[in-house]
């Protein structure tokens, strides 16, 4: 009966079998691998998370594709140091929007600077040197006379 004695180990929840062979004691564990059971709660959680990710991706794509045309008024200012200067529209509320347009047209616009300007375009967020900046893809612009 000594060789076939089974002990229950509370902490490891395994059965151990002591076998005496050739005068030596060997201990073997009879713990079986338990397959993980996917419960209904886990399955529902996976489905909900997958649906949330899909919705988030769809909203992001939709937001990126829409071209909302807006109009701003303000004055032109030059930001940065040569040769890295950028022209921006600064509104009366203090908002700054860098202008995204052809370099030659931008140079002409800056040289033509006559005070207040009205710019129509599409707002865009761009990453510049690790910082997110507001840009306007300029569609058209017009100078505002002092009478307006």
C-alpha positions, 0 to 999 in steps of 0.5 A, spaced: 500 500 500 506 504 500 507 504 493 500 506 491 499 511 496 495 518 493 496 524 497 492 530 496 495 537 495 491 543 497 495 548 495 497 545 488 490 542 487 494 536 484 495 529 486 501 526 487 503 519 486 509 516 490 513 511 486 518 507 489 523 504 484 530 501 485 530 504 492 529 511 490 523 515 491 520 519 485 514 524 485 510 525 479 504 530 478 498 528 475 495 535 474 492 535 467 492 541 462 485 545 463 482 548 456 480 555 457 472 555 457 470 561 453 464 563 457 458 567 454 460 573 458 467 573 454 464 572 447 459 578 448 465 582 451 469 580 445 463 582 440 462 589 443 469 591 443 470 589 436 464 593 434 466 599 438 473 599 434 469 598 427 465 604 429 471 608 431 474 607 425 468 608 421 467 615 424 475 617 423 474 615 416 468 619 415 471 625 419 477 625 414 473 625 408 469 630 409 471 637 406 467 642 410 468 649 407 469 655 411 470 662 411 475 666 416 476 673 417 483 676 420 490 679 418 496 675 415 502 674 420 509 671 419 511 666 424 518 662 424 525 664 423 528 665 416 528 660 412 522 657 415 517 662 416 510 661 415 504 665 413 498 665 417 491 668 418 490 670 425 483 672 427 480 677 431 479 672 436 486 670 436 486 663 432 491 662 428 491 658 421 497 657 417 495 657 409 496 651 405 497 654 398 502 654 392 508 657 394 508 662 389 501 664 390 503 665 398 509 669 396 504 674 392 499 674 397 504 676 403 507 681 398 500 684 397 498 684 404 493 690 405 490 689 412 484 685 413 483 679 409 477 674 408 479 667 406 475 661 404 477 654 405 478 647 408 480 646 415 486 641 416 490 639 422 497 637 420 503 635 424 508 640 424 515 638 428 511 634 433 505 639 434 498 639 431 497 645 427 491 648 424 491 649 417 487 652 411 487 649 404 485 656 401 480 656 396 479 663 395 481 670 398 479 677 398 481 683 401 476 687 406 476 694 405 475 699 411 468 700 409 466 693 410 
